[in-house]
């Protein structure tokens, strides 16, 4: 049954500290999302995505309301991406949903476009989302790009005595896990409060190792429906990570091959030794929000790393020693700056987002 389009309105809902958004509106949004994603309790969606729906730091929603009910929704949040070679502000989008009876009316497309405008106002260079509906997002300016490494494990590859690996003790380990996360080269600006809420994400299983009386690694397996049987977040010494994964694959997941996601330039040679399959994938769907600032950030990265290049603004090209790139389209720029699944011989801007960052 279709609803009267003249009764629709778009509103913005904030989940940040000191939010002025009425609690009743927030509950309507969460009830809608729970229903559309088969989650049955209001608290579940907040627990599944605490970074956006709780004030740690909290994000925002844009939603269409018709006849006093939410019928379409998108969530977004701005974060600082941190790496030794670059820092930049980016936007994350997710929880895109529309009531089945009201699809193909352009609600979701309009909300995503408006969310990107909001993120651009906040100073974000790019917007990133995860989705297998690439055809839907392509007209909105999102392109599959970025690079990551993927490894698949199996019980048959795990041999030897691995030593003790145990499930996380939340009270004892959560702040130590956060410290390991802070040592990552690729990370978002994540507080201890946020880390603790993420570690309580439903269905997530966290395993840790200890060495010389200190926490030496952690891995996170599963995160709701998004990352079932994936090691989507991890940190620690390479040898300890190998031990952690080997033990968990054999003892806790003997009949479920686990897949690990890693940054494209991460040294995971020890993990490859126990992997059954290896391949490269894309980071996700990326949209440029500020082309000039993104290119300026990229050029500064090349300068810091003393990479020889010639940028011709008049011609709209950038020349490296053995390759030339045109900057005619946003896809050209995205593939230049972030690369793709192909074997990229030119330098790309470091970018990686852990599974807990998914909204």
C-alpha positions as CSV (number, residue, x, y, z in Angstrom):
1,X,0.0,0.0,0.0
2,X,1.5,3.3,-1.0
3,X,1.5,6.4,1.1
4,X,0.7,10.0,0.2
5,X,4.0,11.6,-0.9
6,X,2.7,15.0,0.0
7,X,2.8,14.0,3.7
8,X,6.5,13.2,3.6
9,X,9.2,15.2,5.3
10,X,13.0,14.7,5.8
11,X,14.5,15.2,9.2
12,X,18.0,15.0,10.7
13,X,18.5,13.1,14.0
14,X,21.7,13.4,16.1
15,X,23.0,10.8,18.5
16,X,25.9,12.9,19.7
17,X,26.5,14.2,23.3
18,X,24.1,17.2,24.1
19,X,21.9,16.2,21.2
20,X,18.7,18.2,20.8
21,X,16.9,15.4,18.9
22,X,13.8,14.2,20.7
23,X,14.2,10.7,22.2
24,X,10.8,9.7,20.6
25,X,12.2,10.4,17.1
26,X,15.4,8.5,17.9
27,X,13.3,5.5,19.0
28,X,11.2,5.7,15.8
29,X,14.4,5.5,13.7
30,X,15.8,2.6,15.7
31,X,12.5,0.7,15.6
32,X,12.3,1.1,11.8
33,X,15.9,-0.2,11.4
34,X,15.3,-3.1,13.7
35,X,12.2,-4.1,11.7
36,X,13.9,-3.7,8.3
37,X,17.0,-5.6,9.4
38,X,15.1,-8.4,11.3
39,X,16.4,-7.1,14.7
40,X,13.6,-7.4,17.3
41,X,14.7,-5.2,20.1
42,X,15.4,-1.5,20.2
43,X,18.6,-1.9,22.1
44,X,20.0,-4.4,19.6
45,X,20.7,-1.9,16.8
46,X,22.3,0.4,19.2
47,X,24.6,-2.4,20.4
48,X,25.3,-3.5,16.9
49,X,26.5,0.0,15.8
50,X,27.4,1.9,19.0
51,X,29.8,4.3,17.2
52,X,26.8,5.8,15.3
53,X,23.8,5.3,17.6
54,X,25.4,6.0,20.9
55,X,27.2,9.2,22.0
56,X,30.7,7.7,21.8
57,X,31.2,9.9,19.6
58,X,27.8,9.4,18.0
59,X,26.7,10.2,14.5
60,X,23.6,11.3,12.7
61,X,20.6,10.0,10.8
62,X,18.7,11.4,7.9
63,X,15.3,9.9,7.5
64,X,12.0,10.4,5.5
65,X,8.9,10.4,7.7
66,X,5.4,9.8,6.2
67,X,2.2,9.7,8.2
68,X,4.3,9.9,11.4
69,X,6.5,6.9,10.6
70,X,10.0,6.5,9.3
71,X,10.0,5.0,5.8
72,X,13.6,5.6,4.6
73,X,16.9,6.1,6.4
74,X,20.7,6.6,6.2
75,X,23.2,7.0,9.0
76,X,26.5,8.9,8.7
77,X,29.4,10.0,10.9
78,X,32.6,12.0,10.3
79,X,35.9,10.7,11.7
80,X,39.6,11.4,11.4
81,X,41.7,8.8,9.7
82,X,45.2,8.6,11.1
83,X,48.3,7.1,9.6
84,X,52.0,8.0,10.1
85,X,52.1,9.5,6.5
86,X,48.7,11.1,6.3
87,X,45.7,12.3,8.3
88,X,42.4,13.3,6.8
89,X,38.8,13.7,7.7
90,X,36.4,11.2,6.1
91,X,32.7,10.3,6.3
92,X,31.2,6.8,6.9
93,X,27.7,6.0,5.7
94,X,25.6,3.0,6.4
95,X,22.2,1.6,7.6
96,X,20.6,2.6,4.3
97,X,17.1,1.2,4.3
98,X,13.7,2.0,2.8
99,X,10.3,0.4,3.6
100,X,9.6,-2.3,0.9
101,X,6.3,-0.6,-0.1
102,X,8.0,2.7,-0.8
103,X,11.1,1.7,-2.8
104,X,12.0,3.0,-6.2
105,X,10.7,6.5,-5.3
106,X,14.2,7.9,-4.8
107,X,14.1,8.3,-1.1
108,X,17.3,6.4,-0.3
109,X,19.2,8.1,-3.2
110,X,18.1,11.6,-2.0
111,X,19.1,10.8,1.6
112,X,22.6,9.5,0.6
113,X,23.2,12.6,-1.5
114,X,22.1,14.8,1.4
115,X,24.3,12.9,3.8
116,X,27.3,13.5,1.5
117,X,26.6,17.2,1.5
118,X,26.4,17.2,5.3
119,X,29.8,15.4,5.5
120,X,31.4,17.8,3.0
121,X,30.3,20.7,5.2
122,X,32.1,19.0,8.1
123,X,35.3,19.0,6.1
124,X,35.4,15.4,4.9
125,X,37.5,14.7,1.8
126,X,35.7,11.4,0.9
127,X,32.7,9.3,1.9
128,X,33.1,5.5,2.3
129,X,30.5,2.7,2.6
130,X,30.3,-1.0,2.4
131,X,27.7,-2.6,0.1
132,X,27.3,-5.3,-2.5
133,X,24.8,-3.1,-4.3
134,X,27.4,-1.4,-6.4
135,X,24.9,-0.6,-9.2
136,X,22.7,1.4,-6.8
137,X,25.5,3.6,-5.5
138,X,27.4,4.2,-8.9
139,X,25.0,6.9,-10.1
140,X,25.5,8.6,-6.7
141,X,29.2,8.9,-7.3
142,X,30.5,5.9,-5.4
143,X,33.1,3.7,-7.0
144,X,34.7,0.4,-5.9
145,X,38.2,1.3,-4.9
146,X,41.0,0.9,-2.4
147,X,43.0,-2.2,-1.7
148,X,43.2,-4.9,1.0
149,X,44.7,-8.3,1.5
150,X,42.5,-11.3,2.3
151,X,43.6,-14.7,3.7
152,X,41.4,-17.8,4.2
153,X,42.4,-20.4,6.8
154,X,41.3,-23.9,7.4
155,X,41.8,-26.5,10.2
156,X,43.9,-28.7,7.9
157,X,46.6,-26.0,7.7
158,X,46.9,-25.7,11.5
159,X,49.5,-27.9,13.1
160,X,51.7,-27.9,16.2
161,X,51.4,-26.7,19.8
162,X,50.0,-23.2,19.9
163,X,50.1,-22.4,23.6
164,X,47.3,-20.8,25.5
165,X,44.8,-18.6,23.6
166,X,41.7,-17.5,25.6
167,X,38.5,-15.6,25.1
168,X,38.7,-11.9,26.2
169,X,38.1,-11.1,29.8
170,X,36.3,-7.8,29.3
171,X,37.2,-6.2,32.7
172,X,40.8,-7.3,32.5
173,X,41.6,-6.9,28.8
174,X,39.5,-4.1,27.2
175,X,41.8,-1.2,27.9
176,X,44.8,-3.4,26.9
177,X,43.1,-4.2,23.6
178,X,42.5,-0.5,23.0
179,X,46.3,0.1,23.6
180,X,47.1,-2.4,20.9
181,X,44.7,-0.8,18.6
182,X,46.3,2.6,19.1
183,X,49.6,1.1,17.9
184,X,48.1,0.3,14.5
185,X,49.4,2.3,11.5
186,X,45.9,2.5,10.1
187,X,43.2,3.7,12.5
188,X,40.3,6.1,13.2
189,X,40.2,8.3,16.2
190,X,38.7,5.8,18.6
191,X,38.3,6.5,22.3
192,X,38.5,3.9,25.1
193,X,34.8,4.4,25.8
194,X,34.0,3.6,22.1
195,X,36.4,0.6,22.1
196,X,34.6,-0.9,25.1
197,X,31.2,-0.6,23.5
198,X,32.6,-2.1,20.3
199,X,34.0,-5.1,22.1
200,X,30.4,-5.8,23.4
201,X,29.0,-5.9,19.8
202,X,26.5,-8.9,19.7
203,X,27.9,-12.1,18.1
204,X,31.5,-10.8,18.2
205,X,34.0,-13.2,19.7
206,X,37.4,-11.7,20.8
207,X,40.4,-13.9,21.6
208,X,43.7,-12.8,23.1
209,X,47.2,-14.1,23.7
210,X,49.7,-13.2,26.4
211,X,53.5,-13.1,26.3
212,X,55.8,-12.3,29.1
213,X,52.8,-11.3,31.2
214,X,51.5,-8.8,28.7
215,X,48.7,-8.9,26.2
216,X,50.4,-9.7,22.9
217,X,47.6,-9.9,20.3
218,X,43.8,-9.9,19.9
219,X,41.6,-11.0,17.1
220,X,37.9,-10.3,16.6
221,X,35.8,-13.0,14.8
222,X,32.3,-12.1,13.6
223,X,30.4,-8.8,13.9
224,X,26.7,-9.4,13.4
225,X,25.6,-10.3,9.9
226,X,28.3,-8.1,8.3
227,X,31.4,-10.1,9.1
228,X,30.3,-13.7,9.9
229,X,33.4,-16.0,10.0
230,X,35.7,-13.0,9.3
231,X,38.6,-11.8,11.4
232,X,37.8,-8.2,10.7
233,X,39.9,-6.6,13.4
234,X,43.2,-7.6,14.9
235,X,46.4,-6.3,16.3
236,X,49.6,-7.5,17.9
237,X,53.0,-9.1,17.2
238,X,52.9,-11.2,13.9
239,X,54.0,-14.4,15.6
240,X,51.4,-14.0,18.3
241,X,48.7,-13.3,15.7
242,X,49.7,-16.5,13.9
243,X,49.4,-18.4,17.1
244,X,46.1,-16.8,18.0
245,X,44.5,-17.5,14.6
246,X,45.9,-21.0,14.4
247,X,44.6,-22.0,17.8
248,X,41.1,-20.4,17.2
249,X,40.7,-22.0,13.8
250,X,41.5,-25.4,15.1
251,X,39.8,-25.3,18.5
252,X,36.9,-22.8,18.3
253,X,36.0,-22.9,14.6
254,X,37.0,-26.4,13.3
255,X,34.3,-26.5,10.7
256,X,34.2,-22.8,9.7
257,X,37.0,-21.5,7.5
258,X,38.0,-18.0,8.8
259,X,38.9,-15.1,6.6
260,X,41.2,-12.3,7.6
261,X,41.2,-8.8,6.2
262,X,44.4,-6.8,6.2
263,X,45.8,-3.5,4.9
264,X,47.3,-3.8,1.4
265,X,50.9,-3.1,2.7
266,X,50.7,-4.9,6.0
267,X,53.4,-7.5,6.6
268,X,51.4,-10.6,7.1
269,X,54.0,-13.1,5.8
270,X,53.7,-15.2,8.9
271,X,50.0,-15.4,8.5
272,X,50.3,-16.4,4.8
273,X,52.3,-19.4,6.0
274,X,49.2,-20.9,7.6
275,X,46.7,-19.6,5.0
276,X,44.9,-22.0,2.6
277,X,44.0,-19.2,0.1
278,X,45.2,-15.6,-0.6
279,X,43.8,-12.8,-2.7
280,X,43.5,-9.0,-3.0
281,X,40.2,-7.2,-2.7
282,X,38.8,-3.7,-2.7
283,X,38.4,-1.5,0.4
284,X,34.8,-0.5,-0.4
285,X,32.8,2.1,-2.2
286,X,34.4,5.6,-2.2
287,X,33.0,9.0,-3.2
288,X,35.0,12.2,-3.5
289,X,33.6,15.1,-1.5
290,X,36.4,17.6,-1.9
291,X,38.5,16.9,-5.0
292,X,41.0,19.8,-4.6
293,X,41.8,19.0,-1.0
294,X,42.0,15.3,-1.7
295,X,44.5,15.9,-4.5
296,X,46.5,18.3,-2.3
297,X,46.6,15.7,0.4
298,X,47.8,13.1,-2.1
299,X,50.5,15.4,-3.5
300,X,51.7,16.2,0.0
301,X,52.0,12.4,0.6
302,X,54.1,12.0,-2.5
303,X,56.3,14.9,-1.3
304,X,56.8,13.5,2.2
305,X,57.9,10.1,0.6
306,X,60.1,11.9,-2.0
307,X,58.3,10.2,-4.9
308,X,59.1,11.9,-8.1
309,X,56.1,13.0,-10.2
310,X,54.9,15.8,-12.4
311,X,51.4,17.2,-11.8
312,X,50.1,19.3,-14.7
313,X,47.1,21.1,-13.6
314,X,46.5,22.6,-17.0
315,X,46.5,19.2,-18.8
316,X,44.8,17.5,-15.8
317,X,47.5,14.7,-15.6
318,X,50.0,13.4,-13.2
319,X,53.2,11.7,-14.5
320,X,55.3,9.2,-12.7
321,X,58.5,7.7,-14.0
322,X,56.8,5.0,-16.0
323,X,53.1,5.8,-16.0
324,X,50.7,8.7,-16.6
325,X,47.3,9.3,-15.1
326,X,44.5,11.5,-16.4
327,X,42.3,13.3,-13.9
328,X,39.3,13.8,-16.2
329,X,36.7,12.0,-14.0
330,X,36.2,11.3,-10.3
331,X,36.8,7.6,-11.0
332,X,40.2,8.6,-12.5
333,X,41.1,10.5,-9.3
334,X,39.8,7.8,-7.0
335,X,41.8,5.1,-8.7
336,X,44.9,7.3,-8.8
337,X,44.7,8.2,-5.1
338,X,43.5,4.9,-3.6
339,X,44.1,2.3,-6.3
340,X,41.9,-0.8,-6.8
341,X,42.1,-4.6,-6.8
342,X,44.5,-4.5,-9.8
343,X,48.2,-4.6,-9.3
344,X,48.9,-0.9,-8.8
345,X,52.5,0.0,-9.6
346,X,52.1,3.7,-8.7
347,X,52.0,5.0,-5.0
348,X,48.6,5.2,-3.4
349,X,47.3,7.0,-0.4
350,X,47.2,4.6,2.6
351,X,43.6,3.9,3.7
352,X,42.1,1.0,5.6
353,X,39.1,0.7,7.9
354,X,38.6,-2.0,10.4
355,X,35.5,-4.1,10.7
356,X,34.4,-2.3,13.9
357,X,34.3,0.9,11.9
358,X,31.4,-0.5,9.8
359,X,28.1,1.4,10.4
